[in-house]
Amino acid sequence: MKILVVEDEAGLRDSIRDYFAEGGNVCETVGDYASALQKINMYRYDCILLDITLPNGSGLDILEALKANHHPDGVLIISAKNSLDDRLQGLDLGADDYLTKPFHLSELKARVMAIVRRKSFNGNREIVFNEITVDLLAKQVLVSGMPVKLTKKEYALLLYFIANKSKVISKNAIAEHLWGDEIDISDNFDFIYSHIKNLRKKLIDAGSGDYIQSAYGMGYKFTDH
Amino acid sequence: MKLLDRYNRVSLLATISMIVIAGIVYYFTISLILTNQVDKDLLVEENEIFDYVGLNHRLPQVFKSDDLKIRFTAIPDSTIVRRIADSHFYDDQEHEDEAARMLTSSVRVGAQLYRINITESKVETDDLIRMIFLITLGLIFVLLVVLLLINRTLMRKLWEPFYETLKQIKLFNVADRNGICQVDTRIDEFQDLNREVTAMSQRVLHDYQSLKSFTENASHELMTPLAVIISKLETLMQDNDITERQGALIGEAYQTVDRLKKLNRSMLLLSRIENKLMHDAEDIDLQDTVRKKIIEFQELLADKHIVIREELEPHHIKLNRDLLNIMLNNLLGNAIQHNRPGGRIVVQLTGQQLSFCNTGTAVSLNQQTIFQRFHKSPESEGTGLGLTLVKQICDNYGFALSYAFNDQLHCFTVVFVN
């Protein structure tokens, strides 16, 4: 994957780069409007992470420039503004998705993966992780070719894990991914634990490896090593 | 009591008492004058009798007239005190007793002493007095009517600007941006009042707006640093050689920052709802939405072994989908979170209202504080803004939100009164 991060906050920019830069991904970063325009005129990316409020310019103008030139790059807007108007304006201009700051890096990764999957022309409608295959069209999970029956939430959880494989994902990020961010039940992560327990059991019973690991007090990790 | 009524009462009372006092004074003066007049007549009659007796040495012929009677009575020698006093007069024509004055005197004719009684009727005097009373009463009545009419029309008209200003003050709300507007009046006091109230409302609005924009900007500016902290902690989590203790510390720091983030988000959302920035209402099938929401929370319900009962009638409603989502998430989320394992939830939807009832603590929650900002139960670690958000959304659409505790169920009800 080739990613461009357009974000004026250096701390955030570096964190995103660190999180994405692995497994053959290329992640470039710029911090202002002018260099961002330069980049998008010279190179193509699978996905551009675009901050709306940039010094001396708006991310929305960059988005318009992209669309005016009919560039196929996927665009994910990241903004501190959570007003619906901004979101709609961004999506109307042709952005693929919209994420509000502050976000979890794991959420960002999952959204970017989804955009890139949608953009890919080879009709790749399957995600494979070792013996686990996820059929995105049928919303079905196969372990060694045998279907496994998962609930909606378990399915979403597995996709989230695979998108963030080998990364520690916080319980908060999982809760927010499954139930949205308005729900105020962050004080009780027992239900997440039971979800994860159920998913792990179903996968192992179907004959897959034991990939879900707990990472001390921080969260969970989906990994095969 | 209204100022007008108060004023009317005082002025009418004063007027009436003045008239009554004047009437009494009238009565007595006129009575006195007329009685004097009658007394003079009596003395004239007496003099005539004396003159006649002096001249003719016999009693005069007594004539009966309508209002004068003279009677001579022979009496044994004694002294008769000459006096004038109130008495009766029997009117033969009218056949009735009338008030009168009687002069008692005596006259000697030869050796015989006679008592003279001269009685004069006061009927005309009484008639006069009655007339005066009637006129006075009439005056009072006319005065009252005139005063009331004047008050009813003129005063009402005069006070109009005052009531207009008052109406605007009643309708004044800091959340709407419209202040109190100028009222057209030529009366100085009301002009002053209106001017000051208008100025004050402008100041209040301005202060409120600046306070609000400060809150919003502060929340807004916090978002980026929060984003950086969260992303740094997430990056730190990816290190492979974190010890268990470090992991626990990172986890705790992360939880706290995440709570801060939620708090901030809720605060921004609150101010946006207050600012009426969440428009684009759409027609929503509430029955279907609630049903889907319950399915969405299925795992959470199952996890706590909570039995949920749905009693949903079809109902459509016009509002913003995101806001409805927040409302349902909070109401259902609370019903699950504050429930006991193995508890019950009853969700009811009718054409009038939507209610979520759940088992939980055995005591009622505090009605007064439950919808206050940052109020939360001791065991909850949420932001304490959930119900505040729900309340704000209800206020926004003119719904009524209430809490009740009966037969061990905590019920939150949204009544759609539009």
Interface residues (C-beta under 8 A of the other chain):
Chain A: E9 G11 L12 S15 I16 D18 Y19 A80 K81 N82 S83 L84 T100 K101 P102 F103 H104 L105 S106 T151 K153 K167 V168 S170 N172 A173 W179 G180 D181 E182 I183 D184 I185 S186 D187 N188 D190 F191 S194 H195 A215 Y216 G217 M218 G219
Chain B: H220 M223 T224 L226 A227 V228 I229 I230 S231 K232 E234 T235 M237 Q238 I242 E244 G247 A248 L249 I250 G251 E252 Y254 Q255 D258 R259 K261 K262 R265 S266 L268 L269 R272 L277 M278 D280 E296 F297 Q298 E299 L300 D303 K304 D322 N325 I326 N329 N330 G333 N334 I336 Q337 S380 E381 G382 T383 L385 G386 L389
